[in-house]
Amino acid sequence: MLSSSLLYLYYFHLSVVLHFSKDIARILGLNKNIFSLSIVLHLWKYLWENRWHAVASWTWDAQDETCGICRMAFDGCCPDCKLPGDDCPLSKQLQLVNLMMA
């Protein structure tokens, strides 16, 4: 979604183009409404067809080995297990997520 300032900027540009296109149409002796409508539609198409896709990545940047919220160790196990390891359901879920991300 576009921010309100960008929408205002687009609206301002469209109104300026519409104003000048009517003057150009009057000078050339063309139908003002059809000429200005084609200019505005062309500009609108140009503004809305320029799209971009953002790509981001996120990683932990923790200097300590405990969580700042729950004070548990990052390499700990879930509450259902007594020892961390490959048999932990949380460990299996993290391995699955890592495989999907690769």
N, C-alpha and C positions, 0 to 999 in steps of 0.2 A: 504494500500500500504506500502511496506517495504521501509525503508530509504536507502539511497545509501550506508551508512556505513555497514548496515546489509547485503545488497546484495553483497558488496565487501567481507565481512566476509564469506558468504556462498560460493561465488566463490572461495575464497582462500581455504576453507576447501575441496571443491570438487576437486580442482586441486591437493591438497596434497593427498587426498584419491586416486585419479586416478593415481598419480605417484607411490604410494606405492603398490596399487593393481596390477599394471603391474609388479613390482618387485616380488610380492608374486606369481603371475601367472607364471612368468618365473622360479622361484625356484620350484614350484610344477609341472611344465611342462604342464601347461594348456594354452589354447588359450588366449593370453593377452587381446585382444579386448573384447571378450565376458565376461571374468571374470571381467574386470575393468568396463564394462558397467553395469553389474548387481550390482556391489558395488555402483556405482554412482547413479543408479536409486533407489536403496534401501535407500541411504542417502538422496536423493532429496525428496523421498516420506516421509521420516521421518521428514524432515525440514518443508515441506509444510502442513502436516496433523496436526501439533500441532497448534491449533488455540485457541484464547481466546476471550472472550466477555467482554467489559468494561461496567460497570454500574455507572452512575453518578447521582447526585442530585444537584439541585440549589435552593437557597432560597434568599430572600431579607435579607440583614444585614444592614438595615438603622437605624441609631440612631435618626434621625429627622423625622418629619412627612410631609415633603415637598420633592418633586422630585428635584434632583439636576440639571436636564436639563431644565424642563419647569416651575419649581417653583410652581407647583400645589400640592394640598394636596393629599396624597396617598388614603385617604378614600373619595375623592371627586367624583363628578359625571361627566358624559360625557358632551360635549358642547350642546347637544340637550335637556338636562334636566335642570330644575331649582333647584331641590332638590335631594340629593342622596336617594336611597331607592330601594325596590324590583322591582319597575316599570321601573327602568333605564335599557335600553338595554345592556349597558356595564356590569351592575351588573348581568343580566341574563346570559351573555356570560361567565363571571367569575365563576358563579355557575355551569354552564355546564362543564367548564374546570375542576373545582374541583371535580365534580362527575366522570369525565372520568379518572382523575388521581388516584382516590381512589380505 
